Structures are given as structure tokens and as C-alpha cells.
Amino acid sequence: MIDAKRRPAASILTLVRGRQSHLDALVDGLTRQTCLTIELVIAYMQPEPPSISEALPFPVTLVCVRGEKLPLAAARNAAAALAASERLIFLDVDCIPSPQLVQSYIHQLDISGRCLLGEVRYLPGTLLKTESTDATFDDLAASAKQHPARPCLPDCGWIAEPEPRSLWGLSFALTQAQYEASGGMDENYEGYGGEETDFAEQLAANGIKLGWCTNALALHQYHAVYSPPLDKFDDILSNAVRFYGKWGNWCMEYWLTHFVDYGLIEWCSSATKIKVLRRPSQADISACRQPPEVAFA
């Protein structure tokens, strides 16, 4: 049993496959937090562990989670199982946390009793590497773009969020008790998509509400964007079908509608199944790759 006096105030949980430079920027952001009574737990989905400095001001735990497809749900469960804190902060490997992110999550988790979501803005690929390496967080934030489907949050304490499907996996926090009460993430989801929406439904089914954590901004580092994500066609279909079989309604409807428009599937929101008409060709996938100024789909 961990001595309560030595227990970290929060456990930061992240997943990685490749993207060492993105992980480096995330870790660097954690070293600049206003609260450093933390630990970092990394679930790596690759043969070799990522490179981590031995001179960090907080402990780091590594756990390997294997799977040919991205085992995102299993990796989150593995990281949560090793967390030493009662407060869990899930932060995507692409995210650079603002200096106040951890402290804001800790404070607002304690007073809200909710699973909290953090604001994420997106850095474009047009930002030069030297600019992103040498810039302060505020400098980078000035170049980041707001996602049109997400709110720009004021610094005014937590804000209630009535819609469970607002949960995205980039940045969110909850307690160990809430995570366990929800049953954790469903490991039947493999590859891209669906597992976060499923988890949101599990939270709602267990009476755990969502809220927005203000002053917990993170910046999403650029990687290539495909819109629609034809590169993840098979994952999206299989996970959407899995979700429908469990909940009786669809997730990722936005992408399914695009697949219909491309003549790839036969489907509508009232359907009970998806009929595949054809799979996307490599040419289809390549044509969906967006230019570097496009930071999100």
C-alpha cells in the first residue's frame, strides 16, 4: 500500500506508438507544471519502450500493451491500473499541456465530482520545428486553431456538460473510483474510434456526469490529417458495428455519412447494419490527405 503522504496528487496517463518527438514535448510540458506532485504512466504500444529522461522531477512508469491494431482501450486500462493517485488525467501523446493544466484538473475534480474535459487547440503543420521547439506555451497558443465543435472556455471554474458524447480522449480527467465504477474501457474495441464514445456511455449509465475544466488548455501537435479518414475505414466500420450491437444506436455517424457519400457503404442513421459496397483504394486514401495547414478533420 502506498503511503498517503507520498501519493502523487495526480497520475498523468498517456499512450504512445511511435511519435517520440510528440512525447518529448508532452513530457517537457509536464516539467513546467505549477503542480509537480505528479507521476507519469506511459502505456506503449510498440516493441521497444520510448526514450525517457532520467532527470525528470516526477516518477515515470512504463507498461507495454501489445496488439497489431492500436489497442487503445486496453492501453488506457493498463495505465489506469498502475496509477498511484486517486486522480487520473488522460492526456493524448500529441498534446502539450499548459502550465496550469494539472493544477486546474486537481482543483476542479475535487469540487465538481464529475469527469472533466479539457480544452484542446490545434497546431498546424505549417509551424516550423524551430518555432515550436523554442517558443513558449503562450507563443504556441497564439498559433493554435480552435476546433469548431469544441467550446473556447473562460477561466471561471468548471462548467457542466450535459452531453455524454462530448468526451474526446485527448484530454480528460476523473477519479479512480469513477473509472472503476464505469467498468473501464471496453477492450473489444480495437484500432481507431468508438472506444471513447462507448466509455462516455458507460459513465452516463453509472450516473457519472461530465463537465469542462477551465484553464486546462492543451495544444495538439500536428500530424498528417485524412478527411474523411479513409485510412481508418476498417477500424471505423468494425467499431461502429460493435457500438451499435452494445447500445442500439450508432457512433461516428459523421464519418459513416462521408463513407456513404464516397460510395463505399450503404447505411443511414436508422439502419441496423452497414453494407460495404467497396473498400477505399490507395488512391482514394491519398486524395484525402490534407495539406499541412489543416490541423484537424
Steps between C-alpha positions, in 0.01 A plus 500: 500500500625847408552743786231768460758768574709384204209441262518731194229763474424380147603225262551612140421214263606496136523247218768484233583317180784677326478880529804531724532872425138559596555311825812708568296821469227363728756402764671838473162665558449291810833619643364857480184434701407720795435171684779243475371257762411265217597178330498409132378158386571412137334205329708431191356304208829428321779243533748724684427742784517870418802704601450682831746726681618380840518859626127575516351659815235226526497120476417322173350152464502314168270215403499312170163423339519282192264486204537526124216748481525790741377351832391840632238377746731232641785751529288747694388224735860387551613854580212560739574172682854618576405853608595584858271802532126511549487771229556383143585746222494345154708707260556403138864464394445774240411755769720768656346594838475859616687568827170515692343185355577258784421746778170596335394138458587418862307796641195467280477122531482538875223760496293371205476126560484455122708355221657815357598584145784734408514745213732404213611726216690388193842598370528501119770318309616830355662582834874453457670251731739767628204723579324231701820392681608846611159658561330547835161339557329838454686552171383161376144563618489812285550276193250233605157458343171445677301193395154621389328218689663588833444803726755767584497493878524798734699478823204482735503159668345182365200509266232229478481301175168316453598308186693175571633482145700816557772278647807483274809313608749782444470647849267391779519420871306305758558308821609140532167425666309643203716308253444174683128564547462545124677169436796662327534496123352217293797311357290350222559825311819478296663757279366849441169628630205414718661406830478853642132540406430159651678607820288817512186286479631278780562806716147628436352157572669512841377851581836670443451838336740704289629853541755732342819581689589861433858627489623152399594571140711257298643549151473214253822446305463454127490168321365419155121535475276293273150634445298288486728246674492239225832374635302372802201370304503142636550608862216752484256250353582217739489725806179671388335158462632398842355817653160446334484144625564619855293820518242473221610822332793614290819688572729675252195584287688795350761271342246236402307766309819595315559135412148490354575813296814332364297200388683268741210384718123483510379636834272753668450601861188283532676193356578193706807402300759631255536359150847541350482581128874530449812572702696822436790469260845635581424782257183583695697508825781714358250750361360551850832607651471865593766773457709595806293806583205268577547401864185293559229317308 
